[in-house]
Amino acid sequence: MADADPALAPDLATLDAAVAGCRACPRLVAWREEVAATKRAAFRDQTYWGRPVPGFGATDARLLIVGLAPAAHGANRTGRMFTGDRSGDVLYAALHAVGLASQPTSVAIGDGLELFGTRITAPVRCAPPANKPTPAERDRCRPWLARELALLRDTVRAVVVLGGFGWQALLPVLATPDPASGHPGWVVPTPRPAFGHAAHVTLSPVSGADTASLELFGCYHVSQQNTFTGRLTPAMLEDVLASAATAAGLETRPRRGDPG
C-alpha cells in the first residue's frame, strides 16, 4: 500500500485502506511514529494508530467537513478523524446538536458513532509537529483529498472548511479535474474567495459538466486556541453546520433557541 496511487482507487473503502499505508513525507512519518512509540502518559496502555488517518463517515455524503490534520494524541492515537481529543469533543457535540451525528462524543473506533449524510476528512493525513504541515507536505498529500472528492462528486453538495489552512488547501482541489474519472472540477473565482468565519461561496461546475453546484462554507477551526478563548463558540459552529446541512439537502434537528 505504501506506493498506492490514489487516482486508481475505485471506491472510498479502497482509498481509505490505501492512505493508511502512505509514507511519502519523511518528516511526518518520523513524527507520527515517534508519538505513537513514546505516547502520552494518560494513554500509556493504549496502542496508537500511528499512521495516516483516512476520512470518516458516509460514503454517499452530501456534506463534507474538511479540517487540517490529525492531532498527535487524538486521531494519530485512535485512527479516526477528530476522535479522542478536545477539538473533536467540540465538533461532534455540534454535529449531534444539529442532527448530523448519532451521539455527541467521539472516543474510539467502535464507540457506535455514526454520521448522517456527512463525511469528515483533512488535506494532510499525518499528525504534523506543532500542528503545522509544510506547504510541500500539504501538496504531496493533495491527491488523496482530490480522489476522495472525486468519489463523492455524485452526492456532495456542500463543504465546511475548518480554518484557513484547509481553505487554502481545498480550493485548488475543487478547481482541478480528476484524471482517473473525469471529475470536472468547479469554477473557483479569481481572485480566490477569502477565508472567514461564516464565509459562503457558491461554486458552479465547469461549463458542460454534469455535476451540481457546490456550496462552500468557512468556519473557524475547532482548535483549543479558538474554543477556549471564545473566538469560536458552540453556537457559532452549530450555525455554520446547520446552514451547510440545509444547503446540502440534509435535515437538521431544532436547536435550543430556535423559533417554534
N, C-alpha and C positions, 0 to 999 in steps of 0.2 A: 504493500500500500504506500510505501514511502515515496515512490515515483509516480503515483497515480495522477492522471491528467483530469482535472475537474470537468473539462469540456466533454469527456467521454462518459460521465455518469448519466445513466438513463433515467434515474429517479432519485428522490431525496434520500431514501434509505441507503442507496449505494454511495451517494455523495457524502452522507454523514459518516459512513464507515471509512471512506477513503480519507477524509480530512483528519481523522484521528491518527493516521499514520504519517502525516506530513512532518518533515524535518528540514524544511527549506531555509529556515532562518537560524543560523548557529547561535546567535546571542539569546534568542528566545528559547531555543531548545535547552541550552545550558541553564538558563534561569528557571524555567518551569520544572526541570528535573531536580535542580538543587533544592527548590522549595519543597518538592514532593519528598525528598530524602530527609531534609532537616526538620520539616513540619513546624507547626505552631504548637506550643505546649498543650493547649486545650484539645488538640486533635492528635496527640502523640500515638494514640492507639488505633488510629484510622489509616487505611491505605489510600493515599492520594491518587487521583486520576493521573495527573502529571503529563497530559498530552493535549494536543489541540482539542478544542471543545466544539462539537457540532451544534447546529441550530436545534431548537426545541419547539414543538407544538404541532399544529395541524398541518398535514401535507397538502391540504386544499385551502390554505389560509387566504382569507380576504384582507386581513390586516397583518402587516409585517412590522415588527419593532426592531430597530437597529441600535445597538449600544456602541461600546468602544472595544473592549477586550475582556477576557476572563479575569476575575480577581485571583490573586495568588493563593489565598486560603478560602476562596469561595468556589467558583466553577472549576478552578485548577485542582481543587480537592474533590469536588463532588462529581464532576463530569457533566454538569448541566448548567446552561446559561442562567446567570443571576441566582444561583442556588447556594445557600449556605453562607450568605454574607448580608450585611446591613443594607446595602443598595438593593439587593433582591427582596429583602423584607418590605421595603417601601414600594417597590414596583409591583410585587404580587398582591400586596394588600390593596393597591389601587386597581389592579386588574380585576380582583374579586369584587371590589366595591361597585364597579361599573358592569359586572356580569360577564367578564371575559375569562375568568378563571374559576375553577371548581372550589378552590379554598384560598385563604388569604396568606398562607405560608408556603415556603419552598425550602425544604430542609435537605432532602436527599433524593436521589433516583429511587423510585419505588414507594414514595410517600403518598401516592394517589393523586397527585396534582394533574389536572387536565386543563388545557387551554381551549377555548371555544372560538373557532374561526380565526385563530391568531397564532403566529409563529414569532419566535424571538431569535435573533442572530446578532452577529458582530462583524465588523470589517477586518478585525485581527482576531485570530482564533487561539493564540497562545497568551498566557499571562506575561506581560512585559514588566521589566524592572521599573519601579516607581510609577506604574500605570501609564508609561509613556512609550509607545511604539515609535520607531523612527519612520520617516516618510518612506524609506526603502522597504521596511518591513510591511508597512501598510500596502504598498503597491505590489509586493510579492504575494501577499495574501489575497489580493483583489479577485483572482479567478474563481476562488471558492464562493465569494459573495455573488459574483456575476452569474455563475451557473445556478446557484440557489434561486436567484431572482428569475432566471430564465425558466426554471422548472415550476415556478409559481405563476408564470405570466398569465395563464388562463383564468386564474381566480383572484389574484391580488388586486385590490382596488385602492388601498391606502397604505401609507408608510408613516410611522412615527419614528423620528430620529432623535435619540437621546444625546445631546451635546454637539458642539461644533466640530469635533474631530470626526464623528460619524457622518455628519452632514457633508463635510468636505470629501470624505472617502466615498460616500454613496453617489454623489452627483455624476462623477464620470462613469460609474457603472450604469446608471439609468440611461445615459446618453449613448452607450456603446452596444452595437449588435452582438449577439452571442453566436460565435461561429458554429457551434455544434447543432443548433436547431433553429437558426434564423431569427433569434429574438430581435425584434425590430428596434428596440430602444424607444425612448420617449424624447420629445423635444425639450431640452433644458435651455431656458432663455440665456442670452448673453447681454450683459454680464450675468454670471450665475446668481441666483437668488441668495441673499444673505441669510445666515442662520440667526434665529432669535426665538425666544420662548413664545409659543403660540403662532409662530410663522406658519403660513398656509399658502401653498402654491399648487395650482392645477397644471399637470404636465400632460400634453397631448401626445398621442403616438405619432411616429413619423408618417408622412403622407403615404397613404395606400396600405398601411399596416392594419391587419385585422386584430387589433388589440384595443382595449378600453383605455380611457384616460386614467391617470394615476394622481391621487390626492396626496400631497407631501406635507407633513406637519413637523414642525420643530418643537422640541421640549428640552428644558434644561436637564442635564444628566442627573440621575438619582444617586450621585456621589454623596458621601457623608459631608463633604465640604458644603455642598448645596443644601442638603436636607437639614443638617444641624444648625446652619445659620439662618434658615428660613427663606433663603433665596428661592427654593422650590418647596412648596407646601403640598401636603396630600391633595388638597382641593385643586391646586393648580395642575397637578399631574392628572387627576381624575378628569378635569375639564378637557384636557388635550386628548386623553384616551377616548373619552365619550364622543367627542367631535369626530375623531378619526374613525371610530367604530361606526358611527352613523353614516359617514361618508362611504365607508366600505360596505354598507348594507347589512350590518350586524345589529342585532337587538341589544339594547343595554338595559341595565337594572336601574330603576329610580334610586337616586341617592338622597341622603339627608339634606334638607334644604331645597330640594327640587319642588316646584309648584305642583300641587294636586296629587 
